[in-house]
Structures are given as structure tokens and as C-alpha cells.
Amino acid sequence: GDSVTQMEGPVTLSEEAFLTINCTYTATGYPSLFWYVQYPGEGLQLLLKATKADDKGSNKGFEATYRKETTSFHLEKGSVQVSDSAVYFCALPYSGAGSYQLTFGKGTKLSVIP
Amino acid sequence: NAGVTQTPKFRILKIGQSMTLQCAQDMNHNYMYWYRQDPGMGLKLIYYSVGAGITDKGEVPNGYNVSRSTTEDFPLRLELAAPSQTSVYFCASSGDRRRGGDEQFFGPGTRLTVL
């Protein structure tokens, strides 16, 4: 079945460091791919998305490119800030009939220290 | 727009008690979902609904029930609470996927402890 595998955390970085969180997927066809972010004590919110191969999603300095050759959607940011400390989830929609649901990775907790 | 709202924010239940977690959205979304989030385990889908009057089971439905009498509301009922139901519960909604509405919007969550 469709699934996502993302890098286990936690990840601790110093402010202004480069961030990569790996995400690979298994899916039928070419579904949209998402990164969600969960700040402490809050619900998930969409960070960025890509709807087709080679698309790059971007938001708040984060980027991810939909790569069908490597079935990957890695999240990157060139210079992290303390305010980026959160849990990040990679997700894709289930395929097939009734394909309204999302399957999520287990989440990667990022802590950024000053 | 309030988006997706959930009540209560926190609740402590005793084993065997029942309660309803409320969820409402004001975006006129047809699709609504209930997830639970256990520490370090990501999110698991409990139930979902594709419109008023239509609900279906997700990955972990045992011990829960839902109803969807209106487009706006999607309450989750816990009968006979058990310690295994201690978790954070999130409600979410989304628009018509065929029209590009596949992003899910999440509520702030309800933290439930069963003792």
C-alpha cells in the first residue's frame, strides 16, 4: 500500500544551520505530496505541497522537490531559526477509491538552539 | 473564518466513562477526519466522513463512534474509555479533491487522559 518513510529524529541544529529532512514514498501513480508542520501545543498545518513530478513546493524559506526518479520529497531550509523548532510530517493521499485520506510519516522533531 | 475548532482542549476521564469530542468547521468542506496522535507514532486515522450522513472507518476505529448529521459538525464518541485511548485527538477537514482541495486543515487538538 501507499506509504511514506521519513527520517527519524530528533534533529538538533544551531541557528542558521542547513536543514534536510528526508522523505521517501511508495505510491500508485503520482499523487500530491505534502509537508505539514506541528508547532508545540498546536495542530498540524500545511507547510508546502507539490502536485506533480519535478514541482518544487516552497514556503517560509522551506523547499521540497517532488522527485519521481528517487521517489523522494526531502524538506530543506538553508538557514534555520529558533522559531522553526517543531515536528515535521511528510504525507501523501491514499490512492484508489475513496482516496480522500492522507497517510503520514511518523514525524521528525526539530529543535533549533540559539 | 474560525477554520476547524475542537472542544474541549483537555479532558481527564476515568476508565469506563464516556465522552464526546466536538469538532466543527466553517469552510463548507465535505470531507472530515478524526486522527489520534500517540507520542512518537505519527497520526492514525480513526474515522472519516465524505459528507453529511456518510461515515467510514479508518485504521483504528475500535472503541469509537462518529456521526455526521450536518456538513459543519463531526463529533467523536468514546464509549467505555480505556487507558489505551489516552492520546491527542485531531479533527481535520478538506475540500473536494477533484477540485484541488486535497489539503487537510487541522483543529488545535484535544488532549485526553484516561486514568
Boltz contact constraints between the chains, C-beta under 6 A:
constraints:
  - contact:
      token1: [A, 32]
      token2: [B, 102]
      max_distance: 6.0
  - contact:
      token1: [A, 43]
      token2: [B, 90]
      max_distance: 6.0
  - contact:
      token1: [A, 43]
      token2: [B, 106]
      max_distance: 6.0
  - contact:
      token1: [A, 43]
      token2: [B, 107]
      max_distance: 6.0
  - contact:
      token1: [A, 43]
      token2: [B, 108]
      max_distance: 6.0
  - contact:
      token1: [A, 43]
      token2: [B, 109]
      max_distance: 6.0
  - contact:
      token1: [A, 44]
      token2: [B, 106]
      max_distance: 6.0
  - contact:
      token1: [A, 46]
      token2: [B, 103]
      max_distance: 6.0
  - contact:
      token1: [A, 93]
      token2: [B, 102]
      max_distance: 6.0
  - contact:
      token1: [A, 100]
      token2: [B, 31]
      max_distance: 6.0
  - contact:
      token1: [A, 100]
      token2: [B, 97]
      max_distance: 6.0
  - contact:
      token1: [A, 101]
      token2: [B, 45]
      max_distance: 6.0
  - contact:
      token1: [A, 102]
      token2: [B, 104]
      max_distance: 6.0
  - contact:
      token1: [A, 104]
      token2: [B, 42]
      max_distance: 6.0
  - contact:
      token1: [A, 104]
      token2: [B, 43]
      max_distance: 6.0
  - contact:
      token1: [A, 106]
      token2: [B, 42]
      max_distance: 6.0
  - contact:
      token1: [A, 107]
      token2: [B, 42]
      max_distance: 6.0
